[in-house]
Structure formats: C-alpha cells, structure tokens
Amino acid sequence: MSLEDQINKITNDFENTPPEKILDILNQIKPHFKNGLISEYLQGKIQKIQDSMDEHDKKKQCKALLPYFDWYVQGL
C-alpha cells in the first residue's frame, strides 16, 4: 500500500486508527518537506505526542497534525 493510500485510509477512519500508526505515517512524510524548519517543528510535535501517557490526549494532538497529511497528498 502506498503512503498516499495509507494517508487516505487514516483520514477516512481517523477515530479507529491508533495514534502510533498516525505518528508512523507522519515520520514517513517528514523528510518530504522542503523546508527544514517544518520538518523540525513536526518532529517536536511527534516527540511530544510520543511522550504523552494519555491516549485521549495523543489522539487529540494527532488530529491537529492532519493538515500535514493534506499537504503531502496535494504535493507539498
């Protein structure tokens, strides 16, 4: 399954997707950003989510990062 297919699957079924899967996809798209500052910012957000112990909080923070999926699908 391509990265774009995985993104579409997560977007269509976000509520049933574990935060770890969302973070995995974000880590895969991170190198595709042309601006290093964006990649560094995203890495900081990913690390913050990984450090969180609350699953509900992880999911909420992951939802805030969904625009990165849109940017990737639209061609950055």
N, CA, C and O atoms as a CHARMM CRD file, in Angstrom:
* protein
*
  304
    1    1 MET  N      0.84600  -1.16500   0.00000 PROA 1      0.00000
    2    1 MET  CA     0.00000   0.00000   0.00000 PROA 1      0.00000
    3    1 MET  C      0.90100   1.24100   0.00000 PROA 1      0.00000
    4    1 MET  O      1.84300   1.33700   0.78700 PROA 1      0.00000
    5    2 SER  N      0.60000   2.17400  -0.88300 PROA 2      0.00000
    6    2 SER  CA     1.41300   3.38600  -0.98400 PROA 2      0.00000
    7    2 SER  C      1.16800   4.29400   0.22300 PROA 2      0.00000
    8    2 SER  O      0.18200   4.15200   0.94500 PROA 2      0.00000
    9    3 LEU  N      2.07300   5.20300   0.40900 PROA 3      0.00000
   10    3 LEU  CA     1.95100   6.16000   1.51000 PROA 3      0.00000
   11    3 LEU  C      0.67600   6.98600   1.36200 PROA 3      0.00000
   12    3 LEU  O     -0.01800   7.24900   2.34400 PROA 3      0.00000
   13    4 GLU  N      0.37400   7.38900   0.14500 PROA 4      0.00000
   14    4 GLU  CA    -0.84900   8.15500  -0.10200 PROA 4      0.00000
   15    4 GLU  C     -2.09700   7.34000   0.23800 PROA 4      0.00000
   16    4 GLU  O     -3.05300   7.87600   0.79800 PROA 4      0.00000
   17    5 ASP  N     -2.09200   6.04900  -0.09700 PROA 5      0.00000
   18    5 ASP  CA    -3.22400   5.17800   0.24800 PROA 5      0.00000
   19    5 ASP  C     -3.38200   5.06100   1.76300 PROA 5      0.00000
   20    5 ASP  O     -4.49800   5.08600   2.28200 PROA 5      0.00000
   21    6 GLN  N     -2.26000   4.93200   2.46300 PROA 6      0.00000
   22    6 GLN  CA    -2.30600   4.84200   3.92000 PROA 6      0.00000
   23    6 GLN  C     -2.85700   6.12800   4.53500 PROA 6      0.00000
   24    6 GLN  O     -3.63800   6.08600   5.48600 PROA 6      0.00000
   25    7 ILE  N     -2.44500   7.26500   3.98700 PROA 7      0.00000
   26    7 ILE  CA    -2.94300   8.55300   4.46800 PROA 7      0.00000
   27    7 ILE  C     -4.44800   8.65100   4.25900 PROA 7      0.00000
   28    7 ILE  O     -5.17900   9.07000   5.15700 PROA 7      0.00000
   29    8 ASN  N     -4.90500   8.26900   3.08400 PROA 8      0.00000
   30    8 ASN  CA    -6.34200   8.31900   2.80400 PROA 8      0.00000
   31    8 ASN  C     -7.12100   7.39200   3.72500 PROA 8      0.00000
   32    8 ASN  O     -8.21300   7.73600   4.17600 PROA 8      0.00000
   33    9 LYS  N     -6.57100   6.23200   4.00100 PROA 9      0.00000
   34    9 LYS  CA    -7.22900   5.27500   4.89400 PROA 9      0.00000
   35    9 LYS  C     -7.34400   5.85900   6.29900 PROA 9      0.00000
   36    9 LYS  O     -8.39300   5.75000   6.93300 PROA 9      0.00000
   37   10 ILE  N     -6.27500   6.47400   6.78500 PROA 10     0.00000
   38   10 ILE  CA    -6.30500   7.08600   8.11600 PROA 10     0.00000
   39   10 ILE  C     -7.29200   8.24500   8.14000 PROA 10     0.00000
   40   10 ILE  O     -8.07100   8.37400   9.08400 PROA 10     0.00000
   41   11 THR  N     -7.26700   9.07600   7.12500 PROA 11     0.00000
   42   11 THR  CA    -8.16900  10.22500   7.07000 PROA 11     0.00000
   43   11 THR  C     -9.62700   9.78200   7.07800 PROA 11     0.00000
   44   11 THR  O    -10.46800  10.41100   7.72000 PROA 11     0.00000
   45   12 ASN  N     -9.92100   8.71100   6.37000 PROA 12     0.00000
   46   12 ASN  CA   -11.29100   8.21000   6.28800 PROA 12     0.00000
   47   12 ASN  C    -11.74600   7.48600   7.54900 PROA 12     0.00000
   48   12 ASN  O    -12.94500   7.39500   7.81000 PROA 12     0.00000
   49   13 ASP  N    -10.79900   6.96800   8.33800 PROA 13     0.00000
   50   13 ASP  CA   -11.14900   6.20600   9.53800 PROA 13     0.00000
   51   13 ASP  C    -10.28300   6.66200  10.71900 PROA 13     0.00000
   52   13 ASP  O     -9.71900   5.84000  11.44000 PROA 13     0.00000
   53   14 PHE  N    -10.18900   7.96300  10.90200 PROA 14     0.00000
   54   14 PHE  CA    -9.30800   8.52600  11.91900 PROA 14     0.00000
   55   14 PHE  C     -9.62600   8.00300  13.31400 PROA 14     0.00000
   56   14 PHE  O     -8.71300   7.65900  14.06400 PROA 14     0.00000
   57   15 GLU  N    -10.88800   7.93800  13.66800 PROA 15     0.00000
   58   15 GLU  CA   -11.28800   7.55300  15.03000 PROA 15     0.00000
   59   15 GLU  C    -10.83900   6.13900  15.40200 PROA 15     0.00000
   60   15 GLU  O    -10.61300   5.85300  16.57800 PROA 15     0.00000
   61   16 ASN  N    -10.71100   5.26600  14.42600 PROA 16     0.00000
   62   16 ASN  CA   -10.31600   3.88900  14.70400 PROA 16     0.00000
   63   16 ASN  C     -8.84100   3.60500  14.43700 PROA 16     0.00000
   64   16 ASN  O     -8.40400   2.45600  14.49900 PROA 16     0.00000
   65   17 THR  N     -8.08300   4.64700  14.14200 PROA 17     0.00000
   66   17 THR  CA    -6.66300   4.48800  13.86200 PROA 17     0.00000
   67   17 THR  C     -5.86600   4.80100  15.12100 PROA 17     0.00000
   68   17 THR  O     -6.04000   5.86600  15.71300 PROA 17     0.00000
   69   18 PRO  N     -4.99300   3.88400  15.53600 PROA 18     0.00000
   70   18 PRO  CA    -4.19200   4.14700  16.74300 PROA 18     0.00000
   71   18 PRO  C     -3.19900   5.29200  16.50500 PROA 18     0.00000
   72   18 PRO  O     -2.68000   5.44700  15.40000 PROA 18     0.00000
   73   19 PRO  N     -2.94200   6.08400  17.53900 PROA 19     0.00000
   74   19 PRO  CA    -2.00300   7.20100  17.40100 PROA 19     0.00000
   75   19 PRO  C     -0.62900   6.76200  16.88400 PROA 19     0.00000
   76   19 PRO  O      0.01800   7.51300  16.15400 PROA 19     0.00000
   77   20 GLU  N     -0.18100   5.57600  17.24700 PROA 20     0.00000
   78   20 GLU  CA     1.12800   5.09800  16.80500 PROA 20     0.00000
   79   20 GLU  C      1.19800   4.98400  15.28100 PROA 20     0.00000
   80   20 GLU  O      2.23500   5.27200  14.68400 PROA 20     0.00000
   81   21 LYS  N      0.11000   4.57100  14.65900 PROA 21     0.00000
   82   21 LYS  CA     0.06000   4.45400  13.20200 PROA 21     0.00000
   83   21 LYS  C      0.11300   5.84100  12.55600 PROA 21     0.00000
   84   21 LYS  O      0.79200   6.04100  11.54800 PROA 21     0.00000
   85   22 ILE  N     -0.60700   6.78700  13.14600 PROA 22     0.00000
   86   22 ILE  CA    -0.61000   8.15100  12.63200 PROA 22     0.00000
   87   22 ILE  C      0.79500   8.74400  12.72500 PROA 22     0.00000
   88   22 ILE  O      1.27100   9.37800  11.78200 PROA 22     0.00000
   89   23 LEU  N      1.45400   8.53600  13.86100 PROA 23     0.00000
   90   23 LEU  CA     2.80800   9.04800  14.05200 PROA 23     0.00000
   91   23 LEU  C      3.79500   8.38900  13.09700 PROA 23     0.00000
   92   23 LEU  O      4.72900   9.03500  12.62100 PROA 23     0.00000
   93   24 ASP  N      3.59100   7.11500  12.82100 PROA 24     0.00000
   94   24 ASP  CA     4.44900   6.41200  11.86600 PROA 24     0.00000
   95   24 ASP  C      4.36100   7.05600  10.48500 PROA 24     0.00000
   96   24 ASP  O      5.38000   7.27200   9.82900 PROA 24     0.00000
   97   25 ILE  N      3.16100   7.35800  10.05400 PROA 25     0.00000
   98   25 ILE  CA     2.96300   7.99300   8.74500 PROA 25     0.00000
   99   25 ILE  C      3.56300   9.40300   8.74600 PROA 25     0.00000
  100   25 ILE  O      4.19300   9.80700   7.76900 PROA 25     0.00000
  101   26 LEU  N      3.37100  10.14800   9.83100 PROA 26     0.00000
  102   26 LEU  CA     3.96000  11.49100   9.92000 PROA 26     0.00000
  103   26 LEU  C      5.48100  11.41700   9.82500 PROA 26     0.00000
  104   26 LEU  O      6.10300  12.25900   9.17600 PROA 26     0.00000
  105   27 ASN  N      6.07800  10.42600  10.46100 PROA 27     0.00000
  106   27 ASN  CA     7.52900  10.25000  10.37100 PROA 27     0.00000
  107   27 ASN  C      7.96900   9.93200   8.94600 PROA 27     0.00000
  108   27 ASN  O      9.05900  10.32300   8.52800 PROA 27     0.00000
  109   28 GLN  N      7.12500   9.22400   8.20100 PROA 28     0.00000
  110   28 GLN  CA     7.46100   8.88200   6.82200 PROA 28     0.00000
  111   28 GLN  C      7.35200  10.08100   5.87800 PROA 28     0.00000
  112   28 GLN  O      8.10900  10.17700   4.91200 PROA 28     0.00000
  113   29 ILE  N      6.42500  10.98800   6.14700 PROA 29     0.00000
  114   29 ILE  CA     6.27000  12.13500   5.24800 PROA 29     0.00000
  115   29 ILE  C      7.18600  13.29300   5.63500 PROA 29     0.00000
  116   29 ILE  O      7.44500  14.17500   4.81600 PROA 29     0.00000
  117   30 LYS  N      7.67400  13.30100   6.85900 PROA 30     0.00000
  118   30 LYS  CA     8.51100  14.40300   7.35900 PROA 30     0.00000
  119   30 LYS  C      9.68200  14.73600   6.43800 PROA 30     0.00000
  120   30 LYS  O      9.92000  15.91900   6.19500 PROA 30     0.00000
  121   31 PRO  N     10.43100  13.75900   5.90700 PROA 31     0.00000
  122   31 PRO  CA    11.56900  14.09700   5.04200 PROA 31     0.00000
  123   31 PRO  C     11.18200  14.74300   3.70800 PROA 31     0.00000
  124   31 PRO  O     12.03800  15.30100   3.02200 PROA 31     0.00000
  125   32 HSD  N      9.91100  14.67200   3.34200 PROA 32     0.00000
  126   32 HSD  CA     9.46500  15.20500   2.05500 PROA 32     0.00000
  127   32 HSD  C      9.24500  16.71600   2.06500 PROA 32     0.00000
  128   32 HSD  O      9.10600  17.33100   1.00800 PROA 32     0.00000
  129   33 PHE  N      9.21200  17.31000   3.24800 PROA 33     0.00000
  130   33 PHE  CA     9.03100  18.75400   3.31200 PROA 33     0.00000
  131   33 PHE  C     10.31400  19.44000   2.89100 PROA 33     0.00000
  132   33 PHE  O     11.40500  19.06100   3.31700 PROA 33     0.00000
  133   34 LYS  N     10.17500  20.45400   2.05100 PROA 34     0.00000
  134   34 LYS  CA    11.34100  21.15200   1.50200 PROA 34     0.00000
  135   34 LYS  C     11.98900  22.06700   2.52500 PROA 34     0.00000
  136   34 LYS  O     13.18400  22.35000   2.43600 PROA 34     0.00000
  137   35 ASN  N     11.22500  22.52800   3.48200 PROA 35     0.00000
  138   35 ASN  CA    11.71700  23.44300   4.49800 PROA 35     0.00000
  139   35 ASN  C     12.11800  22.65500   5.74200 PROA 35     0.00000
  140   35 ASN  O     11.28700  21.97600   6.34500 PROA 35     0.00000
  141   36 GLY  N     13.37400  22.74300   6.11900 PROA 36     0.00000
  142   36 GLY  CA    13.87500  22.02000   7.27300 PROA 36     0.00000
  143   36 GLY  C     13.20100  22.42400   8.57000 PROA 36     0.00000
  144   36 GLY  O     13.04700  21.60700   9.47900 PROA 36     0.00000
  145   37 LEU  N     12.79500  23.69300   8.65600 PROA 37     0.00000
  146   37 LEU  CA    12.12600  24.15400   9.87100 PROA 37     0.00000
  147   37 LEU  C     10.78900  23.44600  10.07400 PROA 37     0.00000
  148   37 LEU  O     10.40500  23.14800  11.20500 PROA 37     0.00000
  149   38 ILE  N     10.09000  23.18100   8.99200 PROA 38     0.00000
  150   38 ILE  CA     8.81500  22.46200   9.08400 PROA 38     0.00000
  151   38 ILE  C      9.06500  21.04800   9.58400 PROA 38     0.00000
  152   38 ILE  O      8.33700  20.55800  10.44900 PROA 38     0.00000
  153   39 SER  N     10.07700  20.39300   9.05400 PROA 39     0.00000
  154   39 SER  CA    10.40500  19.03300   9.48300 PROA 39     0.00000
  155   39 SER  C     10.79800  19.00100  10.96100 PROA 39     0.00000
  156   39 SER  O     10.40100  18.09700  11.69600 PROA 39     0.00000
  157   40 GLU  N     11.57700  19.99300  11.38800 PROA 40     0.00000
  158   40 GLU  CA    11.98900  20.06400  12.80100 PROA 40     0.00000
  159   40 GLU  C     10.78400  20.32100  13.70400 PROA 40     0.00000
  160   40 GLU  O     10.65900  19.71100  14.76600 PROA 40     0.00000
  161   41 TYR  N      9.91200  21.21100  13.28900 PROA 41     0.00000
  162   41 TYR  CA     8.70500  21.50700  14.06200 PROA 41     0.00000
  163   41 TYR  C      7.84900  20.25400  14.19400 PROA 41     0.00000
  164   41 TYR  O      7.37700  19.92100  15.28000 PROA 41     0.00000
  165   42 LEU  N      7.65900  19.57000  13.07900 PROA 42     0.00000
  166   42 LEU  CA     6.86100  18.34700  13.08400 PROA 42     0.00000
  167   42 LEU  C      7.49800  17.29900  13.98300 PROA 42     0.00000
  168   42 LEU  O      6.79000  16.60600  14.71200 PROA 42     0.00000
  169   43 GLN  N      8.81000  17.16800  13.94700 PROA 43     0.00000
  170   43 GLN  CA     9.49500  16.20800  14.81300 PROA 43     0.00000
  171   43 GLN  C      9.23700  16.52400  16.27800 PROA 43     0.00000
  172   43 GLN  O      9.01700  15.61500  17.08000 PROA 43     0.00000
  173   44 GLY  N      9.26100  17.79800  16.63300 PROA 44     0.00000
  174   44 GLY  CA     8.97200  18.20000  18.01000 PROA 44     0.00000
  175   44 GLY  C      7.56300  17.82500  18.42600 PROA 44     0.00000
  176   44 GLY  O      7.34300  17.35300  19.54200 PROA 44     0.00000
  177   45 LYS  N      6.61200  18.03400  17.53500 PROA 45     0.00000
  178   45 LYS  CA     5.22200  17.66700  17.82300 PROA 45     0.00000
  179   45 LYS  C      5.07100  16.15200  17.97400 PROA 45     0.00000
  180   45 LYS  O      4.37800  15.67800  18.87400 PROA 45     0.00000
  181   46 ILE  N      5.72200  15.40100  17.08800 PROA 46     0.00000
  182   46 ILE  CA     5.66300  13.94100  17.15300 PROA 46     0.00000
  183   46 ILE  C      6.24300  13.46500  18.48600 PROA 46     0.00000
  184   46 ILE  O      5.66300  12.60200  19.14600 PROA 46     0.00000
  185   47 GLN  N      7.38300  14.02500  18.87700 PROA 47     0.00000
  186   47 GLN  CA     8.02100  13.62600  20.14000 PROA 47     0.00000
  187   47 GLN  C      7.12400  13.93800  21.32700 PROA 47     0.00000
  188   47 GLN  O      7.02300  13.13500  22.25400 PROA 47     0.00000
  189   48 LYS  N      6.47600  15.08500  21.31000 PROA 48     0.00000
  190   48 LYS  CA     5.56500  15.45800  22.39500 PROA 48     0.00000
  191   48 LYS  C      4.42700  14.45200  22.52000 PROA 48     0.00000
  192   48 LYS  O      4.04900  14.06700  23.62700 PROA 48     0.00000
  193   49 ILE  N      3.88700  14.03200  21.39000 PROA 49     0.00000
  194   49 ILE  CA     2.79700  13.05400  21.40300 PROA 49     0.00000
  195   49 ILE  C      3.30600  11.71300  21.91800 PROA 49     0.00000
  196   49 ILE  O      2.63500  11.06500  22.72100 PROA 49     0.00000
  197   50 GLN  N      4.47400  11.29200  21.46900 PROA 50     0.00000
  198   50 GLN  CA     5.02700  10.01900  21.90900 PROA 50     0.00000
  199   50 GLN  C      5.29600  10.01800  23.41000 PROA 50     0.00000
  200   50 GLN  O      5.16600   8.98200  24.06200 PROA 50     0.00000
  201   51 ASP  N      5.66500  11.15700  23.95500 PROA 51     0.00000
  202   51 ASP  CA     5.96800  11.25800  25.38400 PROA 51     0.00000
  203   51 ASP  C      4.71800  11.27500  26.25700 PROA 51     0.00000
  204   51 ASP  O      4.79600  11.02000  27.45800 PROA 51     0.00000
  205   52 SER  N      3.57600  11.57100  25.66100 PROA 52     0.00000
  206   52 SER  CA     2.32800  11.63600  26.41200 PROA 52     0.00000
  207   52 SER  C      1.87600  10.24100  26.82400 PROA 52     0.00000
  208   52 SER  O      2.03500   9.27600  26.07500 PROA 52     0.00000
  209   53 MET  N      1.31600  10.14900  28.01100 PROA 53     0.00000
  210   53 MET  CA     0.82700   8.85700  28.51800 PROA 53     0.00000
  211   53 MET  C     -0.68500   8.68800  28.28800 PROA 53     0.00000
  212   53 MET  O     -1.20100   7.57100  28.33100 PROA 53     0.00000
  213   54 ASP  N     -1.36600   9.77100  28.05000 PROA 54     0.00000
  214   54 ASP  CA    -2.81700   9.77200  27.91000 PROA 54     0.00000
  215   54 ASP  C     -3.21200   9.50400  26.45600 PROA 54     0.00000
  216   54 ASP  O     -2.91900  10.31000  25.57300 PROA 54     0.00000
  217   55 GLU  N     -3.86800   8.39000  26.21300 PROA 55     0.00000
  218   55 GLU  CA    -4.26300   8.01500  24.84500 PROA 55     0.00000
  219   55 GLU  C     -5.22400   9.02800  24.23500 PROA 55     0.00000
  220   55 GLU  O     -5.13500   9.33000  23.04400 PROA 55     0.00000
  221   56 HSD  N     -6.13100   9.54900  25.03500 PROA 56     0.00000
  222   56 HSD  CA    -7.08400  10.54400  24.52700 PROA 56     0.00000
  223   56 HSD  C     -6.33600  11.80100  24.08200 PROA 56     0.00000
  224   56 HSD  O     -6.63800  12.37400  23.03600 PROA 56     0.00000
  225   57 ASP  N     -5.36400  12.22100  24.88200 PROA 57     0.00000
  226   57 ASP  CA    -4.56300  13.39600  24.54600 PROA 57     0.00000
  227   57 ASP  C     -3.74100  13.15300  23.27700 PROA 57     0.00000
  228   57 ASP  O     -3.61000  14.04300  22.43700 PROA 57     0.00000
  229   58 LYS  N     -3.19300  11.94900  23.14500 PROA 58     0.00000
  230   58 LYS  CA    -2.42700  11.60300  21.93900 PROA 58     0.00000
  231   58 LYS  C     -3.29700  11.75200  20.69700 PROA 58     0.00000
  232   58 LYS  O     -2.88100  12.32700  19.69100 PROA 58     0.00000
  233   59 LYS  N     -4.50300  11.22600  20.79100 PROA 59     0.00000
  234   59 LYS  CA    -5.42000  11.25800  19.65100 PROA 59     0.00000
  235   59 LYS  C     -5.77800  12.71500  19.30000 PROA 59     0.00000
  236   59 LYS  O     -5.82800  13.08400  18.12600 PROA 59     0.00000
  237   60 LYS  N     -6.01900  13.51700  20.31400 PROA 60     0.00000
  238   60 LYS  CA    -6.36900  14.92200  20.10100 PROA 60     0.00000
  239   60 LYS  C     -5.21500  15.66300  19.42100 PROA 60     0.00000
  240   60 LYS  O     -5.43200  16.45000  18.50000 PROA 60     0.00000
  241   61 GLN  N     -3.98800  15.40600  19.88300 PROA 61     0.00000
  242   61 GLN  CA    -2.83000  16.06300  19.28800 PROA 61     0.00000
  243   61 GLN  C     -2.58100  15.57000  17.86000 PROA 61     0.00000
  244   61 GLN  O     -2.17500  16.34800  16.99700 PROA 61     0.00000
  245   62 CYS  N     -2.82100  14.28800  17.61400 PROA 62     0.00000
  246   62 CYS  CA    -2.66800  13.74300  16.25800 PROA 62     0.00000
  247   62 CYS  C     -3.65300  14.40600  15.30000 PROA 62     0.00000
  248   62 CYS  O     -3.31400  14.69600  14.15300 PROA 62     0.00000
  249   63 LYS  N     -4.86100  14.64000  15.77300 PROA 63     0.00000
  250   63 LYS  CA    -5.87700  15.26500  14.92000 PROA 63     0.00000
  251   63 LYS  C     -5.41900  16.64900  14.46200 PROA 63     0.00000
  252   63 LYS  O     -5.71300  17.06700  13.34200 PROA 63     0.00000
  253   64 ALA  N     -4.70000  17.35500  15.33300 PROA 64     0.00000
  254   64 ALA  CA    -4.21100  18.68800  14.98700 PROA 64     0.00000
  255   64 ALA  C     -3.13500  18.63300  13.90100 PROA 64     0.00000
  256   64 ALA  O     -2.85000  19.64700  13.26400 PROA 64     0.00000
  257   65 LEU  N     -2.53500  17.46100  13.68500 PROA 65     0.00000
  258   65 LEU  CA    -1.47700  17.32200  12.69100 PROA 65     0.00000
  259   65 LEU  C     -1.98200  16.78200  11.34500 PROA 65     0.00000
  260   65 LEU  O     -1.18800  16.57400  10.42700 PROA 65     0.00000
  261   66 LEU  N     -3.27200  16.55700  11.22700 PROA 66     0.00000
  262   66 LEU  CA    -3.83200  16.04600   9.96400 PROA 66     0.00000
  263   66 LEU  C     -3.57000  16.94800   8.75800 PROA 66     0.00000
  264   66 LEU  O     -3.47100  16.43100   7.64400 PROA 66     0.00000
  265   67 PRO  N     -3.45200  18.26700   8.92100 PROA 67     0.00000
  266   67 PRO  CA    -3.12900  19.08900   7.74200 PROA 67     0.00000
  267   67 PRO  C     -1.82000  18.67800   7.05900 PROA 67     0.00000
  268   67 PRO  O     -1.66500  18.91200   5.86000 PROA 67     0.00000
  269   68 TYR  N     -0.88200  18.07700   7.78400 PROA 68     0.00000
  270   68 TYR  CA     0.34800  17.59900   7.15500 PROA 68     0.00000
  271   68 TYR  C      0.04200  16.48900   6.15400 PROA 68     0.00000
  272   68 TYR  O      0.70700  16.37700   5.12400 PROA 68     0.00000
  273   69 PHE  N     -0.95700  15.67500   6.45300 PROA 69     0.00000
  274   69 PHE  CA    -1.38600  14.64400   5.50100 PROA 69     0.00000
  275   69 PHE  C     -1.90700  15.29000   4.23600 PROA 69     0.00000
  276   69 PHE  O     -1.57700  14.86500   3.12800 PROA 69     0.00000
  277   70 ASP  N     -2.73300  16.33300   4.40400 PROA 70     0.00000
  278   70 ASP  CA    -3.29700  17.03200   3.24800 PROA 70     0.00000
  279   70 ASP  C     -2.19700  17.64000   2.38700 PROA 70     0.00000
  280   70 ASP  O     -2.24200  17.55100   1.16000 PROA 70     0.00000
  281   71 TRP  N     -1.20900  18.25800   3.03200 PROA 71     0.00000
  282   71 TRP  CA    -0.10600  18.85100   2.28000 PROA 71     0.00000
  283   71 TRP  C      0.64500  17.80700   1.49100 PROA 71     0.00000
  284   71 TRP  O      1.02000  18.04200   0.34300 PROA 71     0.00000
  285   72 TYR  N      0.86500  16.66700   2.09000 PROA 72     0.00000
  286   72 TYR  CA     1.59400  15.60100   1.38900 PROA 72     0.00000
  287   72 TYR  C      0.79000  15.11900   0.17600 PROA 72     0.00000
  288   72 TYR  O      1.32900  14.98100  -0.92200 PROA 72     0.00000
  289   73 VAL  N     -0.49000  14.86700   0.38600 PROA 73     0.00000
  290   73 VAL  CA    -1.34000  14.35200  -0.69500 PROA 73     0.00000
  291   73 VAL  C     -1.45200  15.37800  -1.82200 PROA 73     0.00000
  292   73 VAL  O     -1.52100  14.99900  -2.99100 PROA 73     0.00000
  293   74 GLN  N     -1.47100  16.66100  -1.49400 PROA 74     0.00000
  294   74 GLN  CA    -1.59800  17.71600  -2.50200 PROA 74     0.00000
  295   74 GLN  C     -0.27500  18.04000  -3.18500 PROA 74     0.00000
  296   74 GLN  O     -0.22600  18.87600  -4.08800 PROA 74     0.00000
  297   75 GLY  N      0.78200  17.38700  -2.76100 PROA 75     0.00000
  298   75 GLY  CA     2.05900  17.58100  -3.43300 PROA 75     0.00000
  299   75 GLY  C      2.99400  18.53400  -2.73300 PROA 75     0.00000
  300   75 GLY  O      3.89600  19.09500  -3.35400 PROA 75     0.00000
  301   76 LEU  N      2.78600  18.72400  -1.43900 PROA 76     0.00000
  302   76 LEU  CA     3.63000  19.61100  -0.63100 PROA 76     0.00000
  303   76 LEU  C      3.68100  20.95500  -1.30000 PROA 76     0.00000
  304   76 LEU  O      4.33600  21.86900  -0.79900 PROA 76     0.00000
